[in-house]
Structures are given as C-alpha cells and as structure tokens.
C-alpha cells in the first residue's frame, strides 16, 4: 500500500466533548471500501476491521460508537477492533 494513493473523506473531523476529543479518520484506496480509524486525545488509535460501503456509513458508525459508550469510556477503553 502506498499512502500517496489514499483517498481521504471530506467527512473526517475532530469531535469534541467538553475537554476531550477524538479525530475521526475515514479513508480508502482507489479500489477498496472505506476504512475507519479513531485517534483519541492521548494518541491511541482504534481501527475497525472490514470496510464501509461509503464514508457516510463510516462516520455514522463512529458517532454511534462514541455516543453509545460515552466519550470518556470510548477513550479510556476503546471498543475491540471488530467487524461492523
């Protein structure tokens, strides 16, 4: 994989809640589905296995995970890297 070929979603963003934040990274190679990675304010990274059909689905999944767990719990004990 050549990182120069990565296509980044315009939906990537930093989500803040109080004094904590996560960076939601959504990217793909030219001939693949979208990958999801969330990097927290302590520089821990969570990457989900599998691919999303589109970048909107990836963002919706990330936001659901964060809201379901709560920001602090998401950062302190991120979900296991599992298929979505």
matplotlib code that plots the C-alpha trace (Angstrom):
import matplotlib.pyplot as plt

x = [0.0, 1.3, 0.0, 0.1, -2.8, -5.0, -8.3, -9.4, -13.1, -14.2, -16.2, -13.1, -13.3, -12.3, -15.2, -15.0, -16.9, -16.1, -12.3, -11.8, -11.6, -11.2, -10.1, -12.3, -10.3, -12.1, -10.0, -9.7, -7.5, -8.8, -10.3, -11.5, -14.2, -13.8, -11.7, -12.4, -9.8, -10.4, -7.5, -8.1, -6.5, -3.9, -2.9, -4.4, -5.8, -8.7, -9.1, -12.1, -11.8, -13.7, -14.8, -17.7, -19.6, -19.4, -17.9, -21.2, -21.7, -18.3, -18.9, -22.3, -20.8, -18.1, -20.5, -22.8, -19.9, -18.8, -22.4, -23.2, -20.1, -19.8, -16.7, -14.7, -15.4, -14.6, -11.3, -10.4, -11.4, -12.0, -14.1, -12.4, -11.4, -14.3, -16.3, -19.0]
y = [0.0, 3.4, 6.0, 8.6, 6.7, 7.1, 9.0, 10.9, 11.6, 15.2, 13.9, 13.4, 15.6, 16.2, 15.6, 17.4, 16.8, 19.0, 18.9, 15.7, 15.0, 12.3, 12.5, 10.5, 9.4, 7.9, 6.9, 4.3, 3.1, 3.7, 0.2, -0.5, 0.4, 3.0, 2.3, 3.9, 4.9, 7.0, 8.6, 9.9, 12.9, 10.5, 9.4, 5.9, 4.6, 2.3, 0.8, -1.3, -4.4, -4.6, -1.8, 0.5, 0.9, 4.7, 7.4, 8.5, 5.0, 5.1, 8.4, 7.3, 4.2, 6.1, 8.6, 5.8, 4.1, 7.3, 8.2, 4.6, 4.2, 7.9, 9.9, 9.1, 5.4, 5.3, 7.0, 5.1, 1.6, 1.8, -0.9, -4.0, -3.9, -5.9, -6.1, -3.6]
z = [0.0, -1.0, 1.3, -1.5, -3.1, 0.0, -0.6, 2.4, 3.1, 3.4, 6.4, 8.5, 11.6, 15.1, 17.5, 20.9, 24.0, 27.0, 27.3, 25.4, 21.7, 19.1, 15.4, 13.1, 10.1, 7.1, 4.1, 1.3, -1.5, -5.1, -5.4, -1.8, 0.6, 3.3, 6.5, 9.8, 12.4, 15.5, 17.3, 20.8, 22.6, 24.1, 20.6, 21.0, 17.7, 17.1, 13.7, 12.7, 10.6, 7.5, 5.1, 4.8, 1.6, 1.8, 4.0, 5.4, 6.9, 8.4, 10.1, 11.3, 12.8, 14.6, 16.1, 17.2, 19.0, 20.7, 21.8, 22.9, 25.0, 26.1, 25.2, 28.3, 28.2, 24.5, 25.1, 28.3, 26.9, 23.2, 21.5, 20.2, 16.6, 15.2, 12.1, 11.9]

ax = plt.figure().add_subplot(projection="3d")
ax.plot(x, y, z, "-o")
ax.set_aspect("equal")
plt.show()
